[in-house]
Amino acid sequence: MQHFKIVNIHTNKVINLNYNELQTMLRANRKDFFYNYTIQRIQKTNILKNIIAFLIVSFVSIALLMLGSILDKI
């Protein structure tokens, strides 16, 4: 899910919202929203995804090293 950082231009108050919450806020304050707020998209990564990617890269590199050593013996 996408997350957004909303900053009030006048007070510098920061609000972190997901996509659905941002849509609700826009519906309620559409008239003056863009005069008072800036929107920045936040990229949130899941630590589990990072661990899985690390394991996959590790196993593939080990497999390539083993394949290289087998091909050297031939």
HTML snippet that shows the backbone in 3Dmol.js (N, CA, C, O; Angstrom):
<script src="https://3Dmol.org/build/3Dmol-min.js"></script>
<div id="view" style="width:600px;height:400px;position:relative"></div>
<script>
const pdb = `
ATOM      1  N   MET A   1       0.831  -1.173   0.000  1.00  0.00           N
ATOM      2  CA  MET A   1       0.000   0.000   0.000  1.00  0.00           C
ATOM      3  C   MET A   1       0.884   1.247   0.000  1.00  0.00           C
ATOM      4  O   MET A   1       1.942   1.271   0.628  1.00  0.00           O
ATOM      5  N   GLN A   2       0.443   2.260  -0.699  1.00  0.00           N
ATOM      6  CA  GLN A   2       1.193   3.507  -0.779  1.00  0.00           C
ATOM      7  C   GLN A   2       0.945   4.349   0.464  1.00  0.00           C
ATOM      8  O   GLN A   2      -0.163   4.383   0.998  1.00  0.00           O
ATOM      9  N   HIS A   3       1.998   5.027   0.916  1.00  0.00           N
ATOM     10  CA  HIS A   3       1.895   5.918   2.061  1.00  0.00           C
ATOM     11  C   HIS A   3       2.353   7.302   1.644  1.00  0.00           C
ATOM     12  O   HIS A   3       3.223   7.458   0.787  1.00  0.00           O
ATOM     13  N   PHE A   4       1.745   8.311   2.270  1.00  0.00           N
ATOM     14  CA  PHE A   4       2.021   9.692   1.902  1.00  0.00           C
ATOM     15  C   PHE A   4       2.312  10.518   3.141  1.00  0.00           C
ATOM     16  O   PHE A   4       1.726  10.308   4.203  1.00  0.00           O
ATOM     17  N   LYS A   5       3.227  11.457   2.983  1.00  0.00           N
ATOM     18  CA  LYS A   5       3.559  12.405   4.040  1.00  0.00           C
ATOM     19  C   LYS A   5       2.932  13.737   3.638  1.00  0.00           C
ATOM     20  O   LYS A   5       3.297  14.317   2.615  1.00  0.00           O
ATOM     21  N   ILE A   6       1.988  14.220   4.447  1.00  0.00           N
ATOM     22  CA  ILE A   6       1.285  15.457   4.183  1.00  0.00           C
ATOM     23  C   ILE A   6       1.843  16.513   5.132  1.00  0.00           C
ATOM     24  O   ILE A   6       1.872  16.298   6.344  1.00  0.00           O
ATOM     25  N   VAL A   7       2.284  17.646   4.600  1.00  0.00           N
ATOM     26  CA  VAL A   7       2.857  18.712   5.428  1.00  0.00           C
ATOM     27  C   VAL A   7       2.022  19.973   5.256  1.00  0.00           C
ATOM     28  O   VAL A   7       1.791  20.429   4.137  1.00  0.00           O
ATOM     29  N   ASN A   8       1.568  20.535   6.384  1.00  0.00           N
ATOM     30  CA  ASN A   8       0.874  21.808   6.357  1.00  0.00           C
ATOM     31  C   ASN A   8       1.906  22.900   6.110  1.00  0.00           C
ATOM     32  O   ASN A   8       2.883  23.011   6.851  1.00  0.00           O
ATOM     33  N   ILE A   9       1.695  23.697   5.084  1.00  0.00           N
ATOM     34  CA  ILE A   9       2.665  24.715   4.683  1.00  0.00           C
ATOM     35  C   ILE A   9       2.847  25.772   5.770  1.00  0.00           C
ATOM     36  O   ILE A   9       3.955  26.265   5.980  1.00  0.00           O
ATOM     37  N   HIS A  10       1.776  26.115   6.450  1.00  0.00           N
ATOM     38  CA  HIS A  10       1.810  27.219   7.402  1.00  0.00           C
ATOM     39  C   HIS A  10       2.368  26.813   8.767  1.00  0.00           C
ATOM     40  O   HIS A  10       3.098  27.581   9.393  1.00  0.00           O
ATOM     41  N   THR A  11       2.024  25.607   9.229  1.00  0.00           N
ATOM     42  CA  THR A  11       2.435  25.189  10.576  1.00  0.00           C
ATOM     43  C   THR A  11       3.543  24.148  10.567  1.00  0.00           C
ATOM     44  O   THR A  11       4.098  23.835  11.620  1.00  0.00           O
ATOM     45  N   ASN A  12       3.878  23.599   9.391  1.00  0.00           N
ATOM     46  CA  ASN A  12       4.859  22.521   9.233  1.00  0.00           C
ATOM     47  C   ASN A  12       4.470  21.260   9.999  1.00  0.00           C
ATOM     48  O   ASN A  12       5.328  20.443  10.333  1.00  0.00           O
ATOM     49  N   LYS A  13       3.190  21.104  10.272  1.00  0.00           N
ATOM     50  CA  LYS A  13       2.702  19.883  10.920  1.00  0.00           C
ATOM     51  C   LYS A  13       2.688  18.749   9.899  1.00  0.00           C
ATOM     52  O   LYS A  13       2.195  18.915   8.783  1.00  0.00           O
ATOM     53  N   VAL A  14       3.236  17.586  10.291  1.00  0.00           N
ATOM     54  CA  VAL A  14       3.355  16.442   9.387  1.00  0.00           C
ATOM     55  C   VAL A  14       2.294  15.410   9.735  1.00  0.00           C
ATOM     56  O   VAL A  14       2.094  15.071  10.901  1.00  0.00           O
ATOM     57  N   ILE A  15       1.618  14.916   8.701  1.00  0.00           N
ATOM     58  CA  ILE A  15       0.625  13.854   8.861  1.00  0.00           C
ATOM     59  C   ILE A  15       1.025  12.723   7.920  1.00  0.00           C
ATOM     60  O   ILE A  15       1.261  12.962   6.736  1.00  0.00           O
ATOM     61  N   ASN A  16       1.103  11.500   8.427  1.00  0.00           N
ATOM     62  CA  ASN A  16       1.383  10.335   7.592  1.00  0.00           C
ATOM     63  C   ASN A  16       0.082   9.591   7.347  1.00  0.00           C
ATOM     64  O   ASN A  16      -0.598   9.183   8.287  1.00  0.00           O
ATOM     65  N   LEU A  17      -0.260   9.416   6.067  1.00  0.00           N
ATOM     66  CA  LEU A  17      -1.520   8.780   5.696  1.00  0.00           C
ATOM     67  C   LEU A  17      -1.273   7.698   4.656  1.00  0.00           C
ATOM     68  O   LEU A  17      -0.329   7.776   3.871  1.00  0.00           O
ATOM     69  N   ASN A  18      -2.141   6.683   4.662  1.00  0.00           N
ATOM     70  CA  ASN A  18      -2.104   5.732   3.554  1.00  0.00           C
ATOM     71  C   ASN A  18      -3.022   6.265   2.444  1.00  0.00           C
ATOM     72  O   ASN A  18      -3.623   7.328   2.597  1.00  0.00           O
ATOM     73  N   TYR A  19      -3.128   5.542   1.350  1.00  0.00           N
ATOM     74  CA  TYR A  19      -3.846   6.034   0.176  1.00  0.00           C
ATOM     75  C   TYR A  19      -5.324   6.306   0.485  1.00  0.00           C
ATOM     76  O   TYR A  19      -5.862   7.343   0.094  1.00  0.00           O
ATOM     77  N   ASN A  20      -5.975   5.375   1.185  1.00  0.00           N
ATOM     78  CA  ASN A  20      -7.403   5.539   1.474  1.00  0.00           C
ATOM     79  C   ASN A  20      -7.652   6.734   2.392  1.00  0.00           C
ATOM     80  O   ASN A  20      -8.612   7.478   2.196  1.00  0.00           O
ATOM     81  N   GLU A  21      -6.801   6.916   3.378  1.00  0.00           N
ATOM     82  CA  GLU A  21      -6.954   8.059   4.281  1.00  0.00           C
ATOM     83  C   GLU A  21      -6.729   9.374   3.537  1.00  0.00           C
ATOM     84  O   GLU A  21      -7.409  10.365   3.801  1.00  0.00           O
ATOM     85  N   LEU A  22      -5.772   9.380   2.604  1.00  0.00           N
ATOM     86  CA  LEU A  22      -5.528  10.581   1.801  1.00  0.00           C
ATOM     87  C   LEU A  22      -6.747  10.916   0.948  1.00  0.00           C
ATOM     88  O   LEU A  22      -7.119  12.084   0.834  1.00  0.00           O
ATOM     89  N   GLN A  23      -7.370   9.908   0.350  1.00  0.00           N
ATOM     90  CA  GLN A  23      -8.570  10.144  -0.445  1.00  0.00           C
ATOM     91  C   GLN A  23      -9.689  10.730   0.396  1.00  0.00           C
ATOM     92  O   GLN A  23     -10.393  11.637  -0.048  1.00  0.00           O
ATOM     93  N   THR A  24      -9.856  10.221   1.604  1.00  0.00           N
ATOM     94  CA  THR A  24     -10.880  10.750   2.509  1.00  0.00           C
ATOM     95  C   THR A  24     -10.588  12.207   2.862  1.00  0.00           C
ATOM     96  O   THR A  24     -11.495  13.039   2.874  1.00  0.00           O
ATOM     97  N   MET A  25      -9.330  12.511   3.147  1.00  0.00           N
ATOM     98  CA  MET A  25      -8.949  13.878   3.480  1.00  0.00           C
ATOM     99  C   MET A  25      -9.166  14.815   2.299  1.00  0.00           C
ATOM    100  O   MET A  25      -9.607  15.950   2.478  1.00  0.00           O
ATOM    101  N   LEU A  26      -8.857  14.347   1.095  1.00  0.00           N
ATOM    102  CA  LEU A  26      -9.059  15.174  -0.095  1.00  0.00           C
ATOM    103  C   LEU A  26     -10.535  15.448  -0.340  1.00  0.00           C
ATOM    104  O   LEU A  26     -10.905  16.551  -0.743  1.00  0.00           O
ATOM    105  N   ARG A  27     -11.384  14.447  -0.099  1.00  0.00           N
ATOM    106  CA  ARG A  27     -12.817  14.661  -0.283  1.00  0.00           C
ATOM    107  C   ARG A  27     -13.340  15.709   0.693  1.00  0.00           C
ATOM    108  O   ARG A  27     -14.192  16.521   0.333  1.00  0.00           O
ATOM    109  N   ALA A  28     -12.842  15.698   1.912  1.00  0.00           N
ATOM    110  CA  ALA A  28     -13.328  16.629   2.937  1.00  0.00           C
ATOM    111  C   ALA A  28     -12.792  18.043   2.723  1.00  0.00           C
ATOM    112  O   ALA A  28     -13.507  19.013   2.974  1.00  0.00           O
ATOM    113  N   ASN A  29     -11.547  18.177   2.263  1.00  0.00           N
ATOM    114  CA  ASN A  29     -10.902  19.494   2.182  1.00  0.00           C
ATOM    115  C   ASN A  29     -10.427  19.843   0.782  1.00  0.00           C
ATOM    116  O   ASN A  29      -9.391  20.491   0.635  1.00  0.00           O
ATOM    117  N   ARG A  30     -11.143  19.438  -0.233  1.00  0.00           N
ATOM    118  CA  ARG A  30     -10.644  19.609  -1.591  1.00  0.00           C
ATOM    119  C   ARG A  30     -10.376  21.068  -1.947  1.00  0.00           C
ATOM    120  O   ARG A  30      -9.400  21.356  -2.639  1.00  0.00           O
ATOM    121  N   LYS A  31     -11.223  21.999  -1.487  1.00  0.00           N
ATOM    122  CA  LYS A  31     -11.102  23.402  -1.909  1.00  0.00           C
ATOM    123  C   LYS A  31      -9.764  24.005  -1.521  1.00  0.00           C
ATOM    124  O   LYS A  31      -9.079  24.583  -2.365  1.00  0.00           O
ATOM    125  N   ASP A  32      -9.382  23.878  -0.258  1.00  0.00           N
ATOM    126  CA  ASP A  32      -8.172  24.555   0.189  1.00  0.00           C
ATOM    127  C   ASP A  32      -7.012  23.600   0.457  1.00  0.00           C
ATOM    128  O   ASP A  32      -5.999  24.007   1.025  1.00  0.00           O
ATOM    129  N   PHE A  33      -7.146  22.335   0.057  1.00  0.00           N
ATOM    130  CA  PHE A  33      -6.102  21.358   0.371  1.00  0.00           C
ATOM    131  C   PHE A  33      -4.770  21.741  -0.268  1.00  0.00           C
ATOM    132  O   PHE A  33      -3.741  21.752   0.408  1.00  0.00           O
ATOM    133  N   PHE A  34      -4.781  22.054  -1.561  1.00  0.00           N
ATOM    134  CA  PHE A  34      -3.528  22.299  -2.275  1.00  0.00           C
ATOM    135  C   PHE A  34      -2.925  23.670  -1.959  1.00  0.00           C
ATOM    136  O   PHE A  34      -1.768  23.926  -2.290  1.00  0.00           O
ATOM    137  N   TYR A  35      -3.698  24.551  -1.322  1.00  0.00           N
ATOM    138  CA  TYR A  35      -3.143  25.833  -0.880  1.00  0.00           C
ATOM    139  C   TYR A  35      -2.450  25.707   0.479  1.00  0.00           C
ATOM    140  O   TYR A  35      -1.600  26.529   0.823  1.00  0.00           O
ATOM    141  N   ASN A  36      -2.810  24.686   1.243  1.00  0.00           N
ATOM    142  CA  ASN A  36      -2.308  24.570   2.615  1.00  0.00           C
ATOM    143  C   ASN A  36      -1.389  23.374   2.858  1.00  0.00           C
ATOM    144  O   ASN A  36      -0.719  23.321   3.889  1.00  0.00           O
ATOM    145  N   TYR A  37      -1.343  22.431   1.948  1.00  0.00           N
ATOM    146  CA  TYR A  37      -0.599  21.199   2.195  1.00  0.00           C
ATOM    147  C   TYR A  37       0.300  20.839   1.016  1.00  0.00           C
ATOM    148  O   TYR A  37       0.009  21.182  -0.129  1.00  0.00           O
ATOM    149  N   THR A  38       1.393  20.144   1.313  1.00  0.00           N
ATOM    150  CA  THR A  38       2.199  19.517   0.269  1.00  0.00           C
ATOM    151  C   THR A  38       2.132  18.006   0.495  1.00  0.00           C
ATOM    152  O   THR A  38       2.006  17.540   1.627  1.00  0.00           O
ATOM    153  N   ILE A  39       2.217  17.263  -0.584  1.00  0.00           N
ATOM    154  CA  ILE A  39       2.125  15.807  -0.521  1.00  0.00           C
ATOM    155  C   ILE A  39       3.447  15.219  -0.977  1.00  0.00           C
ATOM    156  O   ILE A  39       3.996  15.620  -2.003  1.00  0.00           O
ATOM    157  N   GLN A  40       3.960  14.259  -0.201  1.00  0.00           N
ATOM    158  CA  GLN A  40       5.178  13.551  -0.588  1.00  0.00           C
ATOM    159  C   GLN A  40       4.911  12.060  -0.411  1.00  0.00           C
ATOM    160  O   GLN A  40       4.439  11.615   0.635  1.00  0.00           O
ATOM    161  N   ARG A  41       5.221  11.308  -1.445  1.00  0.00           N
ATOM    162  CA  ARG A  41       5.011   9.865  -1.374  1.00  0.00           C
ATOM    163  C   ARG A  41       6.160   9.227  -0.610  1.00  0.00           C
ATOM    164  O   ARG A  41       7.326   9.547  -0.842  1.00  0.00           O
ATOM    165  N   ILE A  42       5.824   8.319   0.305  1.00  0.00           N
ATOM    166  CA  ILE A  42       6.820   7.635   1.125  1.00  0.00           C
ATOM    167  C   ILE A  42       6.930   6.192   0.643  1.00  0.00           C
ATOM    168  O   ILE A  42       5.921   5.514   0.450  1.00  0.00           O
ATOM    169  N   GLN A  43       8.141   5.740   0.456  1.00  0.00           N
ATOM    170  CA  GLN A  43       8.387   4.363   0.061  1.00  0.00           C
ATOM    171  C   GLN A  43       8.687   3.562   1.318  1.00  0.00           C
ATOM    172  O   GLN A  43       9.781   3.663   1.875  1.00  0.00           O
ATOM    173  N   LYS A  44       7.724   2.770   1.766  1.00  0.00           N
ATOM    174  CA  LYS A  44       7.935   1.946   2.955  1.00  0.00           C
ATOM    175  C   LYS A  44       8.284   0.532   2.506  1.00  0.00           C
ATOM    176  O   LYS A  44       7.557  -0.074   1.719  1.00  0.00           O
ATOM    177  N   THR A  45       9.385   0.015   3.002  1.00  0.00           N
ATOM    178  CA  THR A  45       9.785  -1.337   2.648  1.00  0.00           C
ATOM    179  C   THR A  45       9.548  -2.256   3.833  1.00  0.00           C
ATOM    180  O   THR A  45       9.717  -1.874   4.991  1.00  0.00           O
ATOM    181  N   ASN A  46       9.165  -3.437   3.520  1.00  0.00           N
ATOM    182  CA  ASN A  46       8.922  -4.436   4.543  1.00  0.00           C
ATOM    183  C   ASN A  46      10.231  -5.164   4.817  1.00  0.00           C
ATOM    184  O   ASN A  46      10.905  -5.595   3.881  1.00  0.00           O
ATOM    185  N   ILE A  47      10.596  -5.305   6.078  1.00  0.00           N
ATOM    186  CA  ILE A  47      11.879  -5.940   6.414  1.00  0.00           C
ATOM    187  C   ILE A  47      11.886  -7.398   5.975  1.00  0.00           C
ATOM    188  O   ILE A  47      12.942  -7.936   5.643  1.00  0.00           O
ATOM    189  N   LEU A  48      10.735  -8.039   5.969  1.00  0.00           N
ATOM    190  CA  LEU A  48      10.658  -9.430   5.512  1.00  0.00           C
ATOM    191  C   LEU A  48      11.025  -9.535   4.034  1.00  0.00           C
ATOM    192  O   LEU A  48      11.707 -10.476   3.629  1.00  0.00           O
ATOM    193  N   LYS A  49      10.578  -8.576   3.230  1.00  0.00           N
ATOM    194  CA  LYS A  49      10.935  -8.564   1.808  1.00  0.00           C
ATOM    195  C   LYS A  49      12.440  -8.420   1.631  1.00  0.00           C
ATOM    196  O   LYS A  49      13.030  -9.062   0.762  1.00  0.00           O
ATOM    197  N   ASN A  50      13.063  -7.575   2.457  1.00  0.00           N
ATOM    198  CA  ASN A  50      14.514  -7.391   2.372  1.00  0.00           C
ATOM    199  C   ASN A  50      15.257  -8.662   2.742  1.00  0.00           C
ATOM    200  O   ASN A  50      16.252  -9.002   2.101  1.00  0.00           O
ATOM    201  N   ILE A  51      14.796  -9.368   3.760  1.00  0.00           N
ATOM    202  CA  ILE A  51      15.440 -10.616   4.181  1.00  0.00           C
ATOM    203  C   ILE A  51      15.304 -11.673   3.097  1.00  0.00           C
ATOM    204  O   ILE A  51      16.266 -12.376   2.788  1.00  0.00           O
ATOM    205  N   ILE A  52      14.113 -11.789   2.517  1.00  0.00           N
ATOM    206  CA  ILE A  52      13.891 -12.783   1.457  1.00  0.00           C
ATOM    207  C   ILE A  52      14.761 -12.468   0.241  1.00  0.00           C
ATOM    208  O   ILE A  52      15.347 -13.375  -0.351  1.00  0.00           O
ATOM    209  N   ALA A  53      14.850 -11.198  -0.132  1.00  0.00           N
ATOM    210  CA  ALA A  53      15.689 -10.823  -1.269  1.00  0.00           C
ATOM    211  C   ALA A  53      17.155 -11.139  -0.985  1.00  0.00           C
ATOM    212  O   ALA A  53      17.861 -11.617  -1.872  1.00  0.00           O
ATOM    213  N   PHE A  54      17.620 -10.882   0.231  1.00  0.00           N
ATOM    214  CA  PHE A  54      18.996 -11.199   0.610  1.00  0.00           C
ATOM    215  C   PHE A  54      19.257 -12.698   0.518  1.00  0.00           C
ATOM    216  O   PHE A  54      20.298 -13.116   0.009  1.00  0.00           O
ATOM    217  N   LEU A  55      18.320 -13.513   1.007  1.00  0.00           N
ATOM    218  CA  LEU A  55      18.489 -14.968   0.950  1.00  0.00           C
ATOM    219  C   LEU A  55      18.527 -15.466  -0.495  1.00  0.00           C
ATOM    220  O   LEU A  55      19.335 -16.331  -0.831  1.00  0.00           O
ATOM    221  N   ILE A  56      17.670 -14.932  -1.336  1.00  0.00           N
ATOM    222  CA  ILE A  56      17.648 -15.356  -2.739  1.00  0.00           C
ATOM    223  C   ILE A  56      18.971 -15.007  -3.422  1.00  0.00           C
ATOM    224  O   ILE A  56      19.545 -15.837  -4.127  1.00  0.00           O
ATOM    225  N   VAL A  57      19.453 -13.785  -3.213  1.00  0.00           N
ATOM    226  CA  VAL A  57      20.722 -13.371  -3.821  1.00  0.00           C
ATOM    227  C   VAL A  57      21.863 -14.232  -3.294  1.00  0.00           C
ATOM    228  O   VAL A  57      22.753 -14.613  -4.055  1.00  0.00           O
ATOM    229  N   SER A  58      21.847 -14.543  -2.002  1.00  0.00           N
ATOM    230  CA  SER A  58      22.897 -15.379  -1.418  1.00  0.00           C
ATOM    231  C   SER A  58      22.898 -16.773  -2.022  1.00  0.00           C
ATOM    232  O   SER A  58      23.948 -17.287  -2.408  1.00  0.00           O
ATOM    233  N   PHE A  59      21.721 -17.385  -2.103  1.00  0.00           N
ATOM    234  CA  PHE A  59      21.649 -18.739  -2.656  1.00  0.00           C
ATOM    235  C   PHE A  59      22.049 -18.776  -4.123  1.00  0.00           C
ATOM    236  O   PHE A  59      22.720 -19.713  -4.557  1.00  0.00           O
ATOM    237  N   VAL A  60      21.650 -17.777  -4.887  1.00  0.00           N
ATOM    238  CA  VAL A  60      22.004 -17.744  -6.308  1.00  0.00           C
ATOM    239  C   VAL A  60      23.509 -17.572  -6.468  1.00  0.00           C
ATOM    240  O   VAL A  60      24.112 -18.221  -7.322  1.00  0.00           O
ATOM    241  N   SER A  61      24.126 -16.713  -5.663  1.00  0.00           N
ATOM    242  CA  SER A  61      25.573 -16.523  -5.792  1.00  0.00           C
ATOM    243  C   SER A  61      26.335 -17.778  -5.369  1.00  0.00           C
ATOM    244  O   SER A  61      27.339 -18.126  -5.991  1.00  0.00           O
ATOM    245  N   ILE A  62      25.874 -18.458  -4.325  1.00  0.00           N
ATOM    246  CA  ILE A  62      26.509 -19.725  -3.923  1.00  0.00           C
ATOM    247  C   ILE A  62      26.356 -20.766  -5.020  1.00  0.00           C
ATOM    248  O   ILE A  62      27.295 -21.504  -5.317  1.00  0.00           O
ATOM    249  N   ALA A  63      25.160 -20.828  -5.631  1.00  0.00           N
ATOM    250  CA  ALA A  63      24.925 -21.790  -6.711  1.00  0.00           C
ATOM    251  C   ALA A  63      25.835 -21.496  -7.909  1.00  0.00           C
ATOM    252  O   ALA A  63      26.356 -22.422  -8.531  1.00  0.00           O
ATOM    253  N   LEU A  64      26.028 -20.222  -8.232  1.00  0.00           N
ATOM    254  CA  LEU A  64      26.912 -19.876  -9.348  1.00  0.00           C
ATOM    255  C   LEU A  64      28.361 -20.233  -9.045  1.00  0.00           C
ATOM    256  O   LEU A  64      29.091 -20.690  -9.924  1.00  0.00           O
ATOM    257  N   LEU A  65      28.778 -20.023  -7.788  1.00  0.00           N
ATOM    258  CA  LEU A  65      30.140 -20.412  -7.411  1.00  0.00           C
ATOM    259  C   LEU A  65      30.331 -21.921  -7.516  1.00  0.00           C
ATOM    260  O   LEU A  65      31.365 -22.382  -7.999  1.00  0.00           O
ATOM    261  N   MET A  66      29.345 -22.690  -7.069  1.00  0.00           N
ATOM    262  CA  MET A  66      29.440 -24.144  -7.155  1.00  0.00           C
ATOM    263  C   MET A  66      29.447 -24.592  -8.615  1.00  0.00           C
ATOM    264  O   MET A  66      30.194 -25.496  -8.988  1.00  0.00           O
ATOM    265  N   LEU A  67      28.617 -23.959  -9.435  1.00  0.00           N
ATOM    266  CA  LEU A  67      28.587 -24.308 -10.849  1.00  0.00           C
ATOM    267  C   LEU A  67      29.929 -23.990 -11.509  1.00  0.00           C
ATOM    268  O   LEU A  67      30.416 -24.757 -12.340  1.00  0.00           O
ATOM    269  N   GLY A  68      30.520 -22.861 -11.138  1.00  0.00           N
ATOM    270  CA  GLY A  68      31.824 -22.504 -11.692  1.00  0.00           C
ATOM    271  C   GLY A  68      32.905 -23.493 -11.303  1.00  0.00           C
ATOM    272  O   GLY A  68      33.765 -23.837 -12.114  1.00  0.00           O
ATOM    273  N   SER A  69      32.859 -23.958 -10.038  1.00  0.00           N
ATOM    274  CA  SER A  69      33.871 -24.937  -9.619  1.00  0.00           C
ATOM    275  C   SER A  69      33.666 -26.276 -10.303  1.00  0.00           C
ATOM    276  O   SER A  69      34.635 -26.976 -10.597  1.00  0.00           O
ATOM    277  N   ILE A  70      32.435 -26.637 -10.557  1.00  0.00           N
ATOM    278  CA  ILE A  70      32.161 -27.906 -11.267  1.00  0.00           C
ATOM    279  C   ILE A  70      32.644 -27.798 -12.709  1.00  0.00           C
ATOM    280  O   ILE A  70      33.224 -28.746 -13.237  1.00  0.00           O
ATOM    281  N   LEU A  71      32.412 -26.657 -13.350  1.00  0.00           N
ATOM    282  CA  LEU A  71      32.838 -26.481 -14.743  1.00  0.00           C
ATOM    283  C   LEU A  71      34.355 -26.417 -14.861  1.00  0.00           C
ATOM    284  O   LEU A  71      34.905 -26.808 -15.890  1.00  0.00           O
ATOM    285  N   ASP A  72      35.048 -25.930 -13.823  1.00  0.00           N
ATOM    286  CA  ASP A  72      36.512 -25.897 -13.840  1.00  0.00           C
ATOM    287  C   ASP A  72      37.103 -27.317 -13.833  1.00  0.00           C
ATOM    288  O   ASP A  72      38.163 -27.553 -14.412  1.00  0.00           O
ATOM    289  N   LYS A  73      36.419 -28.248 -13.180  1.00  0.00           N
ATOM    290  CA  LYS A  73      36.918 -29.627 -13.080  1.00  0.00           C
ATOM    291  C   LYS A  73      36.727 -30.400 -14.370  1.00  0.00           C
ATOM    292  O   LYS A  73      37.380 -31.422 -14.582  1.00  0.00           O
ATOM    293  N   ILE A  74      35.859 -29.937 -15.218  1.00  0.00           N
ATOM    294  CA  ILE A  74      35.588 -30.668 -16.461  1.00  0.00           C
ATOM    295  C   ILE A  74      36.671 -30.423 -17.480  1.00  0.00           C
ATOM    296  O   ILE A  74      36.609 -30.958 -18.587  1.00  0.00           O
TER     297      ILE A  74
END
`;
const viewer = $3Dmol.createViewer("view");
viewer.addModel(pdb, "pdb");
viewer.setStyle({}, {cartoon: {color: "spectrum"}});
viewer.zoomTo();
viewer.render();
</script>
